[in-house]
């Protein structure tokens, strides 16, 4: 279990570093390309599957779970690309111009649509997991829970580091 935890932690630390590495000259965020996203998704799928140590009967229920994980990764990559596009359109404008030209109703509607889309994706993931989860042994459920907690902790820490870095960058400018 310690090996799995260490592997998951290393995976997410590496992914966070790759996905959000900043170039010193432009201060722009480097995004993973499609091949990198596919490789990271493959690694995540393999970590989950190896952590659970599925039985042959459980393996039969794995395909929808894997498909849902991959669909969420693709959808996330699309969301990030759209955000990057929006950020590129705003580049060159001052904060005052951005705030002055912002329509709060459009913003609220876009945010609501984005949250609805993410909720739908999570619902599909939960539905894909349900049949397999019902067959998991207590030990497999414990490992799955531990993996989820470790993953969320690593993601939260990465998000916090990026937020602090962003604040530091703003303070420097």
PAZAPA-4460 file (N, C-alpha, C; in steps of 0.05 Angstrom, whole numbers, plus 32768, in hexadecimal, padded with zeros to 4 digits):
% residues 173
    n_x    n_y    n_z   ca_x   ca_y   ca_z    c_x    c_y    c_z   seq   type   mol
   8011   7FE8   8000   8000   8000   8000   8011   8019   8000     1      X     A
   8028   8018   800E   803A   802F   800F   8045   8034   7FF3     2      X     A
   804B   801F   7FE5   8056   8022   7FCA   8041   802F   7FB8     3      X     A
   8028   8027   7FBA   8013   8032   7FA9   8010   8050   7FB0     4      X     A
   8010   8056   7FCA   800D   8072   7FD3   8024   8083   7FC8     5      X     A
   803C   8079   7FCB   8054   8087   7FC1   8052   808B   7FA2     6      X     A
   8049   8076   7F94   8047   8079   7F77   8032   808D   7F6F     7      X     A
   801B   808D   7F7C   8006   80A0   7F76   800F   80BC   7F7C     8      X     A
   801C   80C0   7F93   8026   80DA   7F9A   803A   80E4   7F86     9      X     A
   804D   80D3   7F7E   8061   80DA   7F6B   8054   80E1   7F50    10      X     A
   8040   80D1   7F48   8032   80D6   7F2F   8026   80F2   7F2E    11      X     A
   8017   80F8   7F43   8009   8112   7F43   801B   8129   7F47    12      X     A
   8031   8126   7F56   8045   813B   7F58   8052   8140   7F3D    13      X     A
   8058   812B   7F2F   8065   812E   7F15   8051   813B   7F01    14      X     A
   8039   8132   7F01   8025   813D   7EEF   8020   815A   7EF5    15      X     A
   801E   8161   7F0E   8019   817D   7F15   8030   818E   7F0C    16      X     A
   8048   8184   7F10   8060   8193   7F07   8060   8196   7EE9    17      X     A
   805B   8181   7EDA   805B   8183   7EBD   8045   8195   7EB3    18      X     A
   802D   8192   7EBE   8016   81A0   7EB4   8018   81BE   7EB9    19      X     A
   8025   81C6   7ECE   8025   81E2   7ED6   8041   81EE   7ED8    20      X     A
   8054   81E1   7ECB   806F   81EC   7ECB   806E   8207   7EBD    21      X     A
   807C   821B   7EC9   807C   8235   7EBD   8097   823B   7EAF    22      X     A
   8095   8248   7E99   80AE   8251   7E8C   80B7   826B   7E99    23      X     A
   80D1   826E   7E9D   80DB   8285   7EAC   80D8   829F   7E9C    24      X     A
   80D8   829D   7E81   80D8   82B6   7E72   80BC   82C0   7E6D    25      X     A
   80A8   82AF   7E69   808E   82B8   7E61   8079   82B6   7E77    26      X     A
   807F   82A7   7E8C   806C   82A3   7EA2   8052   8297   7E98    27      X     A
   8052   828A   7E81   803A   827C   7E77   803A   8260   7E81    28      X     A
   8022   8255   7E85   801F   823A   7E8E   8022   8227   7E77    29      X     A
   8032   8212   7E7A   8035   81FE   7E66   8020   81E8   7E6B    30      X     A
   8012   81E1   7E57   7FFD   81CC   7E59   8008   81B2   7E4D    31      X     A
   7FFD   819C   7E58   8004   8182   7E4C   7FF7   8180   7E31    32      X     A
   8005   8173   7E1E   7FF9   816E   7E04   7FE8   8155   7E06    33      X     A
   7FDB   814E   7DF0   7FC8   8137   7DF1   7FD6   811D   7DF7    34      X     A
   7FEF   811A   7DED   7FFE   8101   7DF3   8005   80FF   7E10    35      X     A
   800C   8116   7E1C   8013   8117   7E39   7FFA   8111   7E49    36      X     A
   7FE3   811C   7E42   7FCA   8117   7E50   7FC3   80FA   7E4F    37      X     A
   7FC6   80EE   7E37   7FC0   80D2   7E34   7FD3   80C1   7E45    38      X     A
   7FEC   80C8   7E46   8000   80B9   7E57   7FF9   80BC   7E75    39      X     A
   7FF1   80D3   7E7D   7FEA   80D7   7E99   7FD0   80C8   7EA0    40      X     A
   7FBD   80C9   7E8D   7FA4   80BA   7E91   7FAA   809C   7E93    41      X     A
   7FBB   8092   7E81   7FC3   8076   7E82   7FCF   806F   7E9D    42      X     A
   7FE0   8080   7EA7   7FED   807B   7EC1   7FD8   807B   7ED7    43      X     A
   7FC6   808E   7ED7   7FB0   808F   7EEB   7FA0   8075   7EEB    44      X     A
   7F98   806D   7ED3   7F87   8055   7ED0   7F97   803D   7EDB    45      X     A
   7FB0   803B   7ED4   7FC0   8025   7EDD   7FC4   8025   7EFB    46      X     A
   7FC7   803C   7F07   7FCA   803E   7F24   7FB1   8035   7F32    47      X     A
   7F9A   803E   7F28   7F80   8037   7F35   7F7C   8018   7F32    48      X     A
   7F80   800F   7F1A   7F7C   7FF2   7F15   7F8F   7FE1   7F25    49      X     A
   7FA8   7FE8   7F27   7FBB   7FD8   7F36   7FB6   7FDA   7F54    50      X     A
   7FAC   7FF1   7F5D   7FA5   7FF4   7F79   7F8E   7FE2   7F81    51      X     A
   7F7B   7FE0   7F70   7F63   7FD0   7F76   7F68   7FB2   7F74    52      X     A
   7F7B   7FAA   7F63   7F80   7F8E   7F5F   7F66   7F7E   7F59    53      X     A
   7F5B   7F85   7F43   7F41   7F7A   7F3B   7F42   7F5C   7F36    54      X     A
   7F2C   7F4F   7F3D   7F29   7F33   7F36   7F20   7F30   7F19    55      X     A
   7F21   7F19   7F0E   7F18   7F15   7EF2   7EFB   7F1E   7EEE    56      X     A
   7EEA   7F18   7F01   7ECE   7F21   7EFF   7ECB   7F3F   7F00    57      X     A
   7EDB   7F4C   7F11   7EDB   7F69   7F13   7EE7   7F76   7EFA    58      X     A
   7EFA   7F69   7EEE   7F06   7F73   7ED5   7EF1   7F78   7EC0    59      X     A
   7EDC   7F67   7EC0   7EC7   7F6A   7EAC   7EB8   7F84   7EAF    60      X     A
   7EB8   7F8F   7EC8   7EAA   7FA8   7ECD   7EBC   7FC1   7ECB    61      X     A
   7ED5   7FBD   7EC5   7EE9   7FD3   7EC5   7EE6   7FE5   7EAD    62      X     A
   7EDF   7FDB   7E95   7EE0   7FEB   7E7D   7ED0   8005   7E7F    63      X     A
   7EB7   8005   7E89   7EA8   801E   7E8B   7EB6   8032   7E9E    64      X     A
   7EC3   8028   7EB2   7ED1   803A   7EC5   7EE8   8047   7EB7    65      X     A
   7EF7   8037   7EA9   7F0E   8042   7E9A   7F05   8056   7E85    66      X     A
   7EF0   8050   7E77   7EE5   8062   7E63   7EDD   807D   7E6F    67      X     A
   7ED0   807B   7E86   7EC7   8094   7E94   7EDF   80A4   7E9E    68      X     A
   7EF4   8097   7EA8   7F0C   80A5   7EB0   7F19   80B4   7E99    69      X     A
   7F1A   80A6   7E82   7F27   80B1   7E6A   7F15   80C8   7E5F    70      X     A
   7EFB   80C5   7E60   7EE9   80DB   7E57   7EEC   80F4   7E68    71      X     A
   7EEE   80F0   7E82   7EF3   8107   7E94   7F0D   8115   7E8E    72      X     A
   7F22   8105   7E88   7F3C   8111   7E82   7F3A   8122   7E68    73      X     A
   7F2D   8117   7E54   7F29   8125   7E3B   7F19   813F   7E3F    74      X     A
   7F03   813C   7E4E   7EF2   8154   7E53   7F02   8169   7E62    75      X     A
   7F12   8161   7E75   7F22   8174   7E84   7F36   8182   7E72    76      X     A
   7F42   8173   7E60   7F55   817F   7E4D   7F47   8193   7E3B    77      X     A
   7F2F   818D   7E33   7F1F   81A0   7E22   7F19   81B9   7E32    78      X     A
   7F11   81B6   7E4B   7F0B   81CD   7E5C   7F24   81DF   7E5F    79      X     A
   7F3B   81D2   7E64   7F54   81E2   7E67   7F5B   81F0   7E4D    80      X     A
   7F57   81E3   7E37   7F5D   81F0   7E1D   7F4B   8208   7E19    81      X     A
   7F31   8205   7E20   7F1F   821B   7E1D   7F26   8233   7E30    82      X     A
   7F2E   822C   7E48   7F37   8241   7E5B   7F50   824F   7E50    83      X     A
   7F62   8240   7E45   7F7A   824C   7E39   7F73   825E   7E23    84      X     A
   7F60   8256   7E12   7F57   8267   7DFC   7F4C   8281   7E06    85      X     A
   7F3B   827F   7E1B   7F2F   8297   7E27   7F45   82A9   7E33    86      X     A
   7F59   829D   7E40   7F6F   82AD   7E4C   7F7F   82BB   7E36    87      X     A
   7F83   82AD   7E20   7F92   82B9   7E09   7F83   82D1   7DFE    88      X     A
   7F68   82CF   7DFE   7F59   82E5   7DF3   7F5A   82FE   7E06    89      X     A
   7F5E   82F9   7E20   7F60   830F   7E33   7F7C   831A   7E36    90      X     A
   7F90   830B   7E2C   7FAC   8314   7E2E   7FAF   832F   7E21    91      X     A
   7FBD   8340   7E2F   7FC2   835B   7E24   7FAF   836F   7E30    92      X     A
   7F9A   8366   7E3C   7F87   8378   7E49   7F8F   837C   7E66    93      X     A
   7F8A   8393   7E71   7F8F   8398   7E8D   7F79   838B   7E9E    94      X     A
   7F7E   8388   7EB7   7F69   837D   7EC9   7F51   8390   7EC9    95      X     A
   7F55   83A9   7EC8   7F3F   83BD   7EC8   7F2E   83B8   7EAF    96      X     A
   7F3A   83B5   7E98   7F2B   83B1   7E7F   7F1C   8396   7E81    97      X     A
   7F28   8382   7E8B   7F1B   8368   7E8D   7F03   836A   7E9F    98      X     A
   7F06   8376   7EB6   7EEF   8379   7EC8   7EDA   838B   7EBE    99      X     A
   7EE2   83A1   7EB1   7ECF   83B4   7EA6   7EBE   83A7   7E90   100      X     A
   7ECA   8396   7E7F   7EBC   838A   7E68   7EAE   8370   7E6F   101      X     A
   7EB0   8367   7E88   7EA4   834D   7E8F   7E86   8350   7E95   102      X     A
   7E77   833D   7E8A   7E5B   833C   7E8F   7E56   8327   7EA4   103      X     A
   7E4E   8330   7EBC   7E4C   831C   7ED2   7E36   8307   7ECE   104      X     A
   7E22   830E   7EBF   7E0C   82FA   7EBA   7E17   82E4   7EA7   105      X     A
   7E26   82EC   7E92   7E32   82D9   7E80   7E46   82C7   7E8F   106      X     A
   7E55   82D4   7EA1   7E68   82C5   7EB1   7E5A   82B0   7EC2   107      X     A
   7E45   82B8   7ED0   7E36   82A5   7EE1   7E2A   828E   7ED0   108      X     A
   7E20   8295   7EB9   7E15   8280   7EA8   7E2A   826D   7E9E   109      X     A
   7E41   8277   7E96   7E57   8266   7E8D   7E61   8254   7EA4   110      X     A
   7E63   8260   7EBC   7E6C   8251   7ED3   7E58   823B   7EDA   111      X     A
   7E3E   8241   7ED9   7E29   822E   7EDF   7E2A   8217   7ECA   112      X     A
   7E2E   821E   7EB1   7E30   8209   7E9C   7E48   81F7   7EA1   113      X     A
   7E5F   8203   7EA8   7E77   81F4   7EAE   7E73   81E1   7EC5   114      X     A
   7E66   81EB   7EDA   7E61   81DA   7EF2   7E4E   81C3   7EEB   115      X     A
   7E3A   81C9   7EDB   7E27   81B5   7ED2   7E35   819F   7EC2   116      X     A
   7E47   81A8   7EB0   7E56   8194   7EA0   7E67   8183   7EB2   117      X     A
   7E75   818F   7EC5   7E86   817F   7ED7   7E76   816C   7EE9   118      X     A
   7E5E   8176   7EF1   7E4D   8165   7F01   7E43   814D   7EF1   119      X     A
   7E3D   8151   7ED8   7E34   813C   7EC6   7E4B   8127   7EC2   120      X     A
   7E63   8131   7EBF   7E7A   8120   7EBC   7E7F   810F   7ED5   121      X     A
   7E7D   811B   7EEC   7E80   810C   7F05   7E6A   80F8   7F09   122      X     A
   7E52   80FF   7F01   7E3B   80EC   7F03   7E41   80D4   7EF1   123      X     A
   7E4B   80D8   7ED9   7E51   80C2   7EC7   7E67   80B0   7ED3   124      X     A
   7E7B   80BD   7EDF   7E90   80AD   7EEC   7E85   809C   7F03   125      X     A
   7E74   80A8   7F13   7E68   809A   7F29   7E57   8082   7F1F   126      X     A
   7E48   8087   7F0A   7E37   8072   7EFE   7E48   805B   7EF3   127      X     A
   7E5F   8062   7EE7   7E71   804E   7EDC   7E7E   803D   7EF3   128      X     A
   7E84   804A   7F09   7E90   803C   7F1F   7E7D   802A   7F2F   129      X     A
   7E64   8032   7F30   7E50   8024   7F41   7E50   8006   7F3F   130      X     A
   7E4E   7FFA   7F27   7E4D   7FDD   7F26   7E67   7FD0   7F30   131      X     A
   7E7D   7FDB   7F29   7E97   7FD0   7F33   7E9A   7FD4   7F51   132      X     A
   7E93   7FEB   7F5A   7E96   7FF1   7F77   7E86   7FDD   7F88   133      X     A
   7E6F   7FD5   7F7F   7E5E   7FC2   7F8E   7E6C   7FA7   7F91   134      X     A
   7E7F   7FA1   7F7F   7E8C   7F87   7F81   7EA6   7F88   7F90   135      X     A
   7EAF   7FA0   7F97   7EC9   7FA2   7FA5   7EC8   7F96   7FC1   136      X     A
   7EDE   7F8A   7FC9   7EE0   7F80   7FE4   7EE5   7F97   7FF7   137      X     A
   7EE2   7F93   8011   7EE8   7FA9   8024   7F05   7FB3   8021   138      X     A
   7F17   7FA0   801C   7F33   7FA8   8018   7F37   7FBA   7FFF   139      X     A
   7F2A   7FB2   7FE9   7F2C   7FC2   7FD1   7F1F   7FDE   7FD5   140      X     A
   7F09   7FDE   7FE3   7EFC   7FF8   7FE9   7F0E   800A   7FFA   141      X     A
   7F1B   7FFE   800D   7F2E   800D   801E   7F45   8019   800D   142      X     A
   7F50   8008   7FFB   7F66   8012   7FEA   7F5C   8028   7FD7   143      X     A
   7F43   8024   7FCD   7F38   8038   7FBB   7F34   8053   7FCB   144      X     A
   7F2A   8051   7FE3   7F27   8069   7FF3   7F41   8077   7FF9   145      X     A
   7F55   8067   8000   7F70   8072   8005   7F7B   8080   7FED   146      X     A
   7F78   8073   7FD6   7F81   807F   7FBD   7F73   8099   7FB7   147      X     A
   7F59   809A   7FBB   7F49   80B2   7FB6   7F52   80C9   7FC9   148      X     A
   7F56   80C2   7FE2   7F5F   80D7   7FF6   7F7B   80E1   7FEF   149      X     A
   7F8D   80CF   7FE8   7FA8   80D7   7FE0   7FA7   80E9   7FC7   150      X     A
   7F98   80E1   7FB4   7F96   80F0   7F9B   7F8A   810C   7FA0   151      X     A
   7F74   810E   7FAF   7F68   8128   7FB5   7F7C   8139   7FC4   152      X     A
   7F8A   812E   7FD7   7F9E   813D   7FE7   7FB3   8148   7FD5   153      X     A
   7FBE   8138   7FC3   7FD2   8141   7FB0   7FC8   8156   7F9D   154      X     A
   7FB0   8153   7F93   7FA4   8167   7F81   7F9F   8181   7F90   155      X     A
   7F96   8180   7FA8   7F91   8198   7FB8   7FAB   81A6   7FBD   156      X     A
   7FC0   8198   7FC4   7FDA   81A4   7FC9   7FE5   81B1   7FB0   157      X     A
   7FE2   81A3   7F99   7FEB   81AF   7F80   7FDC   81C8   7F79   158      X     A
   7FC2   81C8   7F7D   7FB1   81DF   7F78   7FB9   81F6   7F8A   159      X     A
   7FBE   81F0   7FA3   7FC7   8205   7FB6   7FE2   8211   7FAE   160      X     A
   7FF4   8200   7FA6   800F   8209   7F9D   800C   821C   7F85   161      X     A
   7FFB   8214   7F72   7FF7   8225   7F5A   7FEA   8240   7F62   162      X     A
   7FD7   823F   7F74   7FCA   8258   7F7D   7FDE   826B   7F8A   163      X     A
   7FEE   8260   7F9C   8003   8270   7FA9   8017   827B   7F95   164      X     A
   801F   826A   7F82   8032   8274   7F6E   8026   828A   7F5D   165      X     A
   800D   8287   7F57   7FFF   829C   7F47   7FFE   82B6   7F57   166      X     A
   7FF8   82B4   7F71   7FF8   82CC   7F82   8013   82D8   7F84   167      X     A
   8028   82C8   7F86   8043   82D2   7F87   804B   82E0   7F6D   168      X     A
   8043   82D4   7F57   8048   82E0   7F3D   803A   82FB   7F3A   169      X     A
   8021   82FD   7F44   8013   8316   7F43   8020   832B   7F54   170      X     A
   802A   8323   7F6C   8038   8336   7F7E   8051   8341   7F71   171      X     A
   805F   8330   7F61   8078   8339   7F54   8073   834C   7F3D   172      X     A
   805B   834B   7F31   8055   835D   7F1A   804B   8377   7F23   173      X     A
***
